[in-house]
Amino acid sequence: MSPSKLQAFYNAIDVFVNPTLRPQGLDLTLIEAMMSGKPVMASRFRSIKGSIVVDDEFGFMFAPNVASLLEALELAVKEWSRSLNNFSRKFLQFFFQNPATLADDI
């Protein structure tokens, strides 16, 4: 997908939901959504929770089943005013910035 279409997609959504049924590696779509300032929802797997959606400050996690997804969606709507997007951006900018600039932040 072209960068302009990708940007238009993330600008058009309110929340990014990434339901997966099995663990996976580093998920670039979650990173893209967070960098776009969108709250993310993802299946609760260590590979996602430990690397991208850390705790519930940066997104909403759910077990890989419909009931848990529905519960997480309801929680996301209820807590919509929580500013996950700012937390997400700061988190990603800190962890995925140029290593040369990282030394300046320490």
DRENTOR-848898 format. One line per 8 residues: number of its first residue (from 1); their letters; for each residue x, z, y of N, C-alpha, C. Coordinates in pm, 1 decimal, padded with zeros to 6 digits. Layout:
// residues N
NUM = A = X/Z/Y/X/Z/Y/X/Z/Y; ...
//
This chain:
// residues 106
1 = MSPSKLQA = 00085.3/00000.0/-00116.9/00000.0/00000.0/00000.0/00090.1/00000.0/00123.5; 00052.8/-00075.1/00221.0/00134.3/-00082.4/00342.7/00126.7/00049.7/00419.3; 00230.4/00081.7/00496.0/00228.9/00206.7/00573.7/00108.7/00217.4/00668.1; 00066.3/00106.7/00727.0/-00047.5/00113.4/00819.6/-00177.5/00143.1/00745.0; -00194.2/00085.5/00626.0/-00314.2/00114.8/00546.8/-00311.7/00258.8/00496.5; -00194.6/00305.0/00458.6/-00180.2/00443.0/00413.1/-00213.2/00539.7/00525.5; -00164.0/00511.7/00644.8/-00192.3/00595.6/00760.9/-00342.3/00594.4/00792.3; -00404.6/00479.0/00784.1/-00548.9/00469.6/00810.0/-00627.2/00550.5/00706.9
9 = FYNAIDVF = -00583.7/00545.5/00581.2/-00650.4/00623.5/00476.4/-00644.7/00772.3/00506.9; -00524.9/00824.3/00534.0/-00511.8/00968.5/00559.5/-00582.0/01009.7/00688.2; -00589.1/00921.8/00785.9/-00661.5/00953.2/00909.3/-00812.2/00959.8/00886.3; -00860.7/00888.3/00785.1/-01005.1/00881.0/00760.9/-01058.8/00997.4/00678.0; -00971.9/01071.7/00610.9/-01020.6/01178.8/00522.8/-01014.0/01314.6/00591.9; -01092.5/01409.2/00540.3/-01089.0/01546.2/00590.8/-01003.0/01635.8/00502.4; -01013.0/01616.8/00372.7/-00939.3/01696.1/00274.1/-00889.1/01599.6/00167.6; -00766.2/01621.5/00121.1/-00712.1/01538.7/00014.0/-00724.4/01614.5/-00117.6
17 = VNPTLRPQ = -00794.1/01556.2/-00214.0/-00814.3/01618.9/-00344.6/-00735.0/01541.0/-00448.8; -00652.1/01613.5/-00523.9/-00568.4/01551.7/-00626.2/-00597.4/01618.2/-00761.1; -00706.3/01574.7/-00828.1/-00737.8/01635.1/-00957.8/-00658.2/01565.7/-01068.2; -00574.0/01639.6/-01134.5/-00498.5/01584.5/-01245.8/-00519.7/01673.5/-01367.6; -00518.0/01613.2/-01483.5/-00545.1/01687.0/-01607.1/-00419.3/01732.8/-01677.8; -00301.6/01693.9/-01627.5/-00177.2/01734.2/-01692.1/-00069.2/01757.3/-01587.5; 00028.7/01839.3/-01618.9/00138.7/01863.1/-01524.9/00211.8/01733.5/-01492.1; 00266.5/01728.4/-01373.3/00340.9/01611.4/-01329.7/00456.2/01656.0/-01243.2
25 = GLDLTLIE = 00542.3/01565.1/-01209.1/00655.7/01596.7/-01123.3/00613.8/01607.2/-00978.0; 00707.9/01593.9/-00889.8/00682.3/01601.5/-00746.4/00582.3/01492.9/-00706.8; 00470.7/01532.3/-00651.7/00362.3/01439.5/-00620.6/00371.2/01395.7/-00474.6; 00409.1/01272.3/-00453.7/00425.8/01221.3/-00317.5/00294.5/01213.1/-00241.0; 00182.4/01190.8/-00310.6/00055.1/01182.5/-00238.3/00020.2/01315.5/-00172.5; 00051.0/01427.2/-00238.4/00026.6/01557.8/-00176.9/00115.0/01576.7/-00054.0; 00239.4/01536.3/-00063.6/00332.0/01547.3/00049.9/00283.3/01460.8/00165.3; 00241.5/01338.9/00135.6/00190.8/01249.2/00241.1/00068.8/01309.5/00309.5
33 = AMMSGKPV = -00023.6/01362.9/00230.3/-00144.9/01422.6/00288.3/-00110.3/01541.1/00376.8; -00018.4/01626.1/00330.5/00020.7/01742.8/00409.4/00090.6/01700.1/00537.5; 00176.0/01599.1/00529.5/00244.8/01551.3/00650.1/00146.9/01486.7/00748.1; 00033.4/01440.6/00696.6/-00070.8/01383.9/00782.8/-00157.8/01493.0/00843.2; -00129.7/01618.1/00806.4/-00205.6/01729.5/00862.3/-00334.8/01757.9/00789.4; -00349.2/01707.4/00668.1/-00472.1/01729.3/00592.1/-00455.8/01843.4/00493.1; -00555.8/01930.1/00482.1/-00551.7/02031.3/00376.7/-00555.3/01960.8/00241.9; -00487.4/02017.3/00143.6/-00483.7/01954.5/00012.0/-00547.4/02045.6/-00092.2
41 = MASRFRSI = -00600.7/01983.1/-00194.3/-00654.6/02053.2/-00310.0/-00589.3/01989.1/-00430.9; -00539.3/02073.1/-00522.6/-00470.4/02018.6/-00638.7/-00493.6/02106.0/-00760.6; -00481.2/02043.0/-00876.9/-00492.1/02116.6/-01002.3/-00383.1/02222.5/-01009.3; -00416.8/02336.4/-01066.2/-00324.7/02449.8/-01073.0/-00228.3/02432.8/-01190.5; -00117.1/02366.0/-01162.5/-00007.3/02353.2/-01257.3/00117.9/02402.9/-01188.3; 00209.3/02461.8/-01265.3/00332.3/02515.3/-01205.7/00410.5/02408.5/-01130.1; 00409.2/02286.1/-01180.4/00484.5/02179.6/-01113.8/00432.4/02151.6/-00972.8; 00304.1/02172.1/-00950.6/00245.5/02151.2/-00817.7/00250.8/02280.4/-00737.2
49 = KGSIVVDD = 00207.2/02390.2/-00797.4/00202.7/02518.7/-00726.6/00341.2/02564.2/-00682.6; 00441.0/02540.7/-00765.5/00574.7/02587.7/-00733.8/00652.2/02499.4/-00638.3; 00611.1/02374.2/-00624.2/00689.6/02284.3/-00540.2/00618.2/02238.3/-00414.5; 00487.0/02229.6/-00418.0/00416.6/02174.3/-00301.8/00310.8/02270.4/-00249.2; 00208.9/02299.9/-00327.3/00100.9/02387.6/-00281.8/00141.1/02530.0/-00317.6; 00223.7/02590.1/-00233.3/00277.1/02722.9/-00258.2/00173.9/02826.0/-00215.0; 00130.0/02908.1/-00310.6/00023.9/03005.6/-00288.8/-00099.0/02933.0/-00235.3; -00182.2/03003.0/-00162.5/-00301.0/02938.6/-00107.7/-00290.9/02921.4/00043.5
57 = EFGFMFAP = -00172.0/02942.9/00098.8/-00153.8/02922.2/00242.3/-00149.1/02774.7/00277.9; -00105.5/02692.6/00185.4/-00082.6/02551.4/00215.2/-00184.6/02459.4/00151.3; -00280.0/02514.7/00078.7/-00379.3/02431.0/00013.9/-00465.7/02511.5/-00080.5; -00550.5/02442.9/-00151.1/-00642.5/02506.4/-00244.9/-00608.2/02458.3/-00384.8; -00599.8/02552.4/-00478.4/-00566.8/02519.7/-00616.6/-00689.8/02542.8/-00704.4; -00699.9/02466.3/-00812.0/-00810.6/02484.2/-00905.4/-00763.6/02450.7/-01046.7; -00828.4/02512.9/-01144.7/-00800.2/02480.9/-01284.4/-00848.7/02338.1/-01309.9; -00787.7/02268.6/-01404.3/-00827.0/02128.8/-01427.0/-00959.4/02116.2/-01501.8
65 = NVASLLEA = -01067.1/02162.0/-01435.8/-01201.9/02144.2/-01490.3/-01301.0/02136.1/-01374.4; -01417.4/02084.8/-01402.5/-01516.3/02057.7/-01297.5/-01564.0/02185.3/-01228.3; -01589.5/02290.7/-01303.7/-01639.2/02415.5/-01244.5/-01539.8/02472.6/-01143.9; -01413.7/02471.5/-01179.8/-01311.0/02523.6/-01090.1/-01293.7/02434.7/-00966.9; -01303.2/02303.4/-00985.5/-01295.5/02210.6/-00872.1/-01409.6/02235.8/-00774.7; -01530.0/02253.4/-00826.1/-01646.2/02281.1/-00741.2/-01626.9/02410.9/-00663.7; -01577.7/02513.1/-00731.5/-01552.1/02642.0/-00665.2/-01448.3/02625.6/-00553.0; -01343.6/02550.0/-00579.5/-01239.8/02527.6/-00478.0/-01293.7/02446.3/-00360.8
73 = LELAVKEW = -01378.1/02347.8/-00389.0/-01439.4/02269.6/-00280.7/-01526.2/02358.0/-00192.4; -01603.9/02445.6/-00254.0/-01688.3/02537.8/-00177.6/-01603.1/02631.0/-00092.2; -01492.2/02678.6/-00147.5/-01401.4/02764.7/-00072.0/-01339.1/02688.4/00044.3; -01301.6/02564.7/00020.9/-01241.7/02482.7/00127.0/-01339.4/02462.5/00242.5; -01464.6/02435.6/00209.1/-01566.4/02418.0/00313.6/-01587.9/02548.9/00388.5; -01591.9/02659.0/00316.4/-01615.2/02791.0/00376.5/-01500.9/02829.7/00470.6; -01378.9/02797.8/00431.0/-01262.8/02837.4/00509.5/-01204.2/02722.5/00590.2; -01286.8/02625.6/00622.2/-01240.2/02505.4/00691.8/-01164.5/02537.5/00820.0
81 = SRSLNNFS = -01202.1/02643.4/00889.0/-01138.4/02676.1/01016.5/-00995.1/02724.7/00999.6; -00959.4/02763.1/00877.4/-00822.3/02805.9/00852.2/-00730.2/02687.3/00878.2; -00626.3/02705.6/00956.2/-00545.6/02589.9/00996.3/-00435.4/02560.4/00895.0; -00474.3/02509.8/00780.4/-00378.7/02473.0/00676.6/-00286.5/02360.8/00722.3; -00340.2/02271.4/00805.5/-00258.9/02155.9/00842.9/-00132.0/02195.8/00916.6; -00137.3/02293.0/01004.4/-00017.2/02335.8/01075.2/00082.1/02401.4/00980.5; 00032.1/02487.1/00891.1/00119.1/02549.2/00791.9/00185.1/02442.7/00705.0; 00105.0/02345.7/00662.0/00156.1/02241.0/00573.8/00268.2/02162.7/00640.0
89 = RKFLQFFF = 00246.7/02122.9/00762.2/00349.3/02045.1/00832.7/00478.4/02124.3/00847.6; 00466.6/02249.3/00890.2/00585.6/02332.7/00909.0/00660.3/02352.5/00777.5; 00585.6/02377.3/00671.4/00645.1/02397.0/00540.0/00722.6/02273.2/00496.6; 00658.4/02156.6/00506.1/00723.2/02034.0/00461.3/00839.4/01994.0/00550.5; 00825.7/02012.6/00678.4/00935.8/01978.6/00768.1/01057.3/02065.5/00739.9; 01034.1/02191.3/00703.9/01146.1/02279.5/00673.5/01214.6/02238.4/00543.6; 01136.5/02212.4/00439.2/01194.8/02187.0/00308.2/01238.9/02043.3/00285.0; 01185.4/01948.1/00360.0/01219.1/01809.1/00334.9/01287.6/01742.0/00453.4
97 = QNPATLAD = 01351.1/01820.5/00536.0/01422.7/01761.4/00647.2/01565.6/01726.8/00606.2; 01634.6/01660.7/00692.8/01773.5/01621.1/00669.8/01858.0/01746.1/00647.7; 01936.6/01752.0/00537.8/02018.7/01869.8/00510.2/02114.6/01905.0/00624.1; 02157.1/01807.6/00700.8/02247.4/01833.8/00813.1/02178.4/01919.9/00919.3; 02048.3/01900.5/00936.5/01977.2/01981.0/01037.3/01932.2/02114.2/00980.9; 01927.7/02125.4/00849.5/01886.9/02250.6/00787.0/01979.9/02364.4/00824.4; 02108.0/02337.2/00834.2/02205.1/02441.6/00871.0/02177.3/02497.8/01008.8; 02123.0/02416.4/01096.9/02089.9/02463.4/01231.8/01975.7/02564.7/01230.7
105 = DI = 01886.9/02554.3/01129.5/01769.6/02642.8/01122.7/01800.4/02777.0/01056.9; 01913.4/02787.3/00989.4/01946.0/02909.9/00915.2/02020.6/03008.5/01002.8
//
